[in-house]
Amino acid sequence: MEWIGGLALLVAAYSVAAVPWGIVLGKYFSGIDLRSYGSKSIGTTNALRVLGWRISIAVFVLDFLKGLIPVVLARSFGLSDWMVALIGVVTVAGHCWSPYIRFKGGKGMATGAGVGFGLFPWLLALIPIMVIVVALTKYVSLGSILTSVLASALVLVIAIKGDASWAFWIAITGISAIILYKHRANIQRLIKGTENRLGQSAAPSTTGR
């Protein structure tokens, strides 16, 4: 019975997580498709550059919740750690490779943060670290990359100590790997010194990068 309920939640989590809120809100409120401007990403940072802070905050909250809610539901239903972990990873995959937009999507940071918070609420303590990195460098991508790697490392430590499920560490590590993969172009630009910094606008008249 657990597998039936787990698979049902798995499908539902993927389907809901695949909703590209950046595109939906951009088109509804501004008539703008984020895929055509700025970095062409559908996530929070590009929404901030192209659509402004109000819509950007809404995109972040909705993307965060679609990562958090499936994990909270899975744990409240008493599903095994492995099923909860699988649901968490599939949720992020749904956001990053959405069937609604030809299996493209966001970079997974907000949705991954929602999953991480659902598994380990103390991971929110990493937010100040990300804020400091972004404040010092103006690179949101660098903050996202470093935070995701650090999250995996910290959960590994507590898993070794026996205070965390290995299934949850695998989930966090898998999500971190997805985030790194989706940021591969950002990593190349960071190395070249051509990455966009926070504060650089991307008006709808731009052609993106």
N, C-alpha and C positions, 0 to 999 in steps of 0.2 A: 504493500500500500504506500510505503514511503516513496518508492520510485515513481508511482503513478502521480502522487501529489507533487513530487519534486520535478518531474518532467513537465507537468502542467505549468508550474510556476516558472520553470526554465524557459518554456516557449513564451509565456506571457511577459517575462522580464526582458527577453530579447526583443520582442515585438514593440514593447513600450519604450525601451532604451533606444531603439532605432529611430524614434521620432526626432527629426532634426530641428530642434527648437530655435536655433539660430536663424534658420531659413524661414520657419513659420512666422516668428515674431518680426523678422526683418521685412518680409513681404507684407504682413498684415498692417504694421504700423508705419512703414516707410516706403513700401513698394520696391524694396531693394533685395536682391538675391546676394547673400554674402559670398557665394561661390564665384562671383564676378568681380569682386573688389578686394583691395588690400592683399592679405596673404591667401585669400580665397578659402580660408578655413571657416568652419561654421561655428566655432567656439567663442568663448568669452572675450579673449583678447582681440580678435578681429572684429567682433561685435562692438567692442569699445572704440576701436579706431574708426569704424565705418558708421555705426549707428548711434553712438553716444553711450553715456554711462548708465542711463535708466534701463534701456533695453539690454545692455550688457549684464547688468545685475540680474535681470529676469532670466536671461539665458543661463547664467551660472547657477542660480537657484534651481531651475528646472532640471538642468543636467546633473546637478548634485543629487537631487531627490530621486532621479531615476536610477541612480546607483545605490542610494541608501535604502529606499523602500523595499526592493526585492530581498536584500540581505536581512533586514529586520523581520520581514514576513517569514522568510525561510527559518530563521532562528526561533521565532515565536511559534512556528508550527512543529518545532522539535526535530527538524531534519538533521541528518548526520553532518558532521563538520565537512566531510568531502562533498556532499551535495550542496551545502551552503557555499563552499569555496567555488564549486563549478558554476553555480548561479551567479556569483560575483564576477567571475572572469567573463562568462557569456554576456552578462549585462554590459560590460565595457566593450566587448567585441561588437555588440549590437549598435552601440553608439558610434564606434569607429568605422564599421562596415555596414551601413544601413541599406537594407533592400529597397527602401523607399526612394533612395537617391543613387541607384545603380552601384550599391555596395561601396560607396564612399562615405565619408563622415568626418567627425571631429578627431581631436588628438588624445582624447581620453582622460585629461587631467581632472576636470570637474566631476565626471562620472566616477572615475577611479577614486577620487577623494571621498565621494559618497559611500562607495563600497568599503574603503578603508575605515571610515568613521563607523560604519555599521559593524565591522569586525573588531576594531580597536579604537574606541573613542579617544584614547590618549594620543592618537596620531595627529589630532588637531594641533598638538603642541609644536608640530613642525611648521605651522603657518608662519610664526615669527621668523623662522630661518629663511623661508621662501621670500618673505617680505623684505628682509635685510639684503638678500642676494639681489632681488629686483631693484631695491632702492639704490644699491651701490653700483650696479652695472647697467640698469635700465633694460636688461634682457629678461623678459618674462619666460622665454623658452629655457634659459639657463636655470632659472629658479625652479621651473617644473621638472627639468631633468634631474637636478641635484636632489630635490625633495623626494622624487619617486625612488631613486637609488638608495637614499638614506632610509626611507621607510622600509624597504626590503631588508636592508642590513640590520636595522633595529629589531624587526620582527624575528629575524634569524637568531639574534642573540637571545631573545626571550624564549624562542622555541628550543634552543639548545639547553637553556636552563630548566626547561620543562614547564614553563608558565604560559605557553601558547601552543595551539594545535599546529602540527606540521602541515596539515591541509590548508590552514589559513596562511601560513608562510608561503606555500606554493602559490596560493591565490594572489597574494600581494606581489610576489615576484613575477608571476605571469602578467599581472596588470602593469607592473613597472616595465616589463619587456615590451608590452604593447605600446606604452607611452613613449619609450625610447625609439621604437620602430617608427611610430608616427611622427616623431621629431627628427627623423634622420636628415631631412633637408635643412632643418634649423641647425643641426649639429655641423653640417658642412658649411653653412653660412657663418656660424660662430667661429669656426676654424679660419675661414677666409677674412673675417672681420666685416662681413657685409650684412649681418643680421640686423633687422629693424629693431630700434630701441623703443621702449615705452614712451609715449608722448608724440611719436611720429604719427601724424594723421594719415588717413587713407580715404580721402573724399571719394564719393561715388564716381567722380570723373576720372579717377586714376585707372591704370590698366593692371594694377597688382604687381606682384613680384614672382 
